[in-house]
Amino acid sequence: MNGNPWNLSEDIEFVHVPLVFEQERYVNVFADKNNKTLAETLEHNRYAKLKSAVLRDYSDFLDQPLGQFLLKVKNLDDPFYRQFLNKYGDLQYSKFSISDASFYPLKGVYAYRVGGDLKYIGRCRDQMKKRVNQGYGKIHPKNCFLDGQATNCHLNSRVTMTKEEVSLWLCEMDEDDEIVVAERGLISAYQPPWNIQQ
């Protein structure tokens, strides 16, 4: 598969980018976010709407690190903890990375496929190493929150669920404008299911 390019259209040719996965899967990643207390978090505009409910029901926990507090609430089967998270912030994740360093500095339009089916189209205007190894491939606790990276959580969880069959492909491009236009056109033409966030 590595040597065979994949043509999505006449002028868009993708090459396979090999991925390597760690075996372990990760849950409750949000619980490791402990750089702020619950009280400090409520001062942020994104979380201010939760303040009255916290003061009413959880005022004893204001000095606790945020992640610890949310895990306690989750373990009590109280769905309130989800109010702090984006809709993909409490899923099962894995760590994965590009295994061939020659792809690290490249940029362009990339695609995830499961088996032979196109699942996701994205753009990378900096470096694939940053996009995959430090982005989608490793979910940091801060990604799980309302002000975090919901797309990273969403895509990582999808890749994790399909890791036996998933593959990453890249159409290398040099010009940022060309990358943006190509990505938009391909998403519009093919409507990949992982691009439509439910």
Backbone hydrogen bonds, N-H to C=O, Kabsch-Sander energy under -0.5 kcal/mol:
donor,donor_aa,acceptor,acceptor_aa,energy
4,N,1,M,-0.5
6,W,14,F,-2.7
8,L,6,W,-0.6
8,L,12,I,-2.0
9,S,12,I,-1.2
12,I,9,S,-0.8
13,E,11,D,-0.6
14,F,6,W,-3.4
15,V,170,L,-2.5
17,V,168,L,-3.2
20,V,97,S,-2.7
22,E,95,K,-2.7
26,Y,93,Y,-3.3
31,A,28,N,-1.3
32,D,29,V,-2.0
33,K,30,F,-1.8
34,N,32,D,-1.2
38,L,64,Q,-2.2
39,A,62,L,-2.5
41,T,37,T,-2.1
42,L,38,L,-1.9
43,E,39,A,-0.5
43,E,40,E,-0.9
44,H,41,T,-1.7
47,Y,44,H,-1.6
48,A,44,H,-1.0
48,A,45,N,-0.5
50,L,47,Y,-2.1
51,K,48,A,-1.5
54,V,50,L,-2.3
55,L,51,K,-2.8
56,R,52,S,-1.9
57,D,53,A,-2.6
58,Y,54,V,-3.0
61,F,58,Y,-2.2
62,L,59,S,-1.0
64,Q,61,F,-2.2
66,L,36,K,-2.8
67,G,33,K,-2.5
69,F,65,P,-2.2
70,L,66,L,-2.5
71,L,67,G,-2.1
72,K,68,Q,-2.1
73,V,69,F,-2.2
74,K,70,L,-2.6
75,N,71,L,-2.6
76,L,72,K,-0.9
76,L,73,V,-0.6
77,D,74,K,-2.2
78,D,73,V,-2.0
81,Y,78,D,-1.3
82,R,79,P,-1.6
83,Q,80,F,-1.9
84,F,81,Y,-1.5
85,L,82,R,-1.3
86,N,144,C,-2.1
89,G,86,N,-2.2
91,L,88,Y,-0.6
93,Y,26,Y,-2.7
95,K,24,E,-0.5
96,F,94,S,-0.5
96,F,137,G,-1.8
97,S,20,V,-2.1
99,S,18,P,-2.3
100,D,18,P,-0.6
101,A,99,S,-0.7
103,F,100,D,-2.1
104,Y,101,A,-1.1
106,L,103,F,-1.2
108,G,124,C,-2.1
109,V,171,C,-2.0
110,Y,122,G,-2.4
111,A,169,W,-2.5
112,Y,120,Y,-1.9
113,R,167,S,-2.6
114,V,117,D,-2.4
115,G,113,R,-0.5
115,G,165,E,-1.7
117,D,114,V,-2.2
119,K,112,Y,-2.9
120,Y,112,Y,-1.6
122,G,110,Y,-2.5
124,C,108,G,-2.8
128,M,106,L,-1.9
129,K,104,Y,-2.1
131,R,127,Q,-2.3
132,V,128,M,-2.8
133,N,128,M,-0.6
133,N,129,K,-0.8
134,Q,129,K,-1.3
136,Y,131,R,-2.3
137,G,132,V,-2.9
138,K,135,G,-1.3
140,H,138,K,-0.6
143,N,140,H,-1.6
144,C,140,H,-0.6
144,C,141,P,-1.5
145,F,142,K,-1.2
146,L,84,F,-2.0
148,G,145,F,-2.6
150,A,148,G,-0.9
153,C,149,Q,-1.8
154,H,150,A,-2.9
155,L,151,T,-2.9
156,N,152,N,-2.5
157,S,153,C,-2.3
158,R,154,H,-1.8
159,V,155,L,-2.7
160,T,156,N,-2.9
161,M,157,S,-2.1
162,T,158,R,-1.1
162,T,159,V,-0.5
163,K,160,T,-1.0
165,E,162,T,-2.3
166,V,162,T,-1.9
167,S,113,R,-2.4
168,L,17,V,-0.7
169,W,111,A,-2.7
170,L,15,V,-2.6
171,C,109,V,-3.4
172,E,170,L,-0.7
173,M,107,K,-2.1
179,I,175,E,-2.1
180,V,176,D,-2.3
181,V,177,D,-2.3
182,A,178,E,-2.5
183,E,179,I,-2.6
184,R,180,V,-2.3
185,G,181,V,-2.5
186,L,182,A,-2.5
187,I,183,E,-2.5
188,S,184,R,-2.4
189,A,185,G,-2.3
190,Y,186,L,-2.7
191,Q,187,I,-2.5
194,W,119,K,-2.5
195,N,119,K,-0.5
195,N,192,P,-1.4
196,I,192,P,-0.7
196,I,193,P,-0.7
197,Q,195,N,-1.1
198,Q,196,I,-0.6
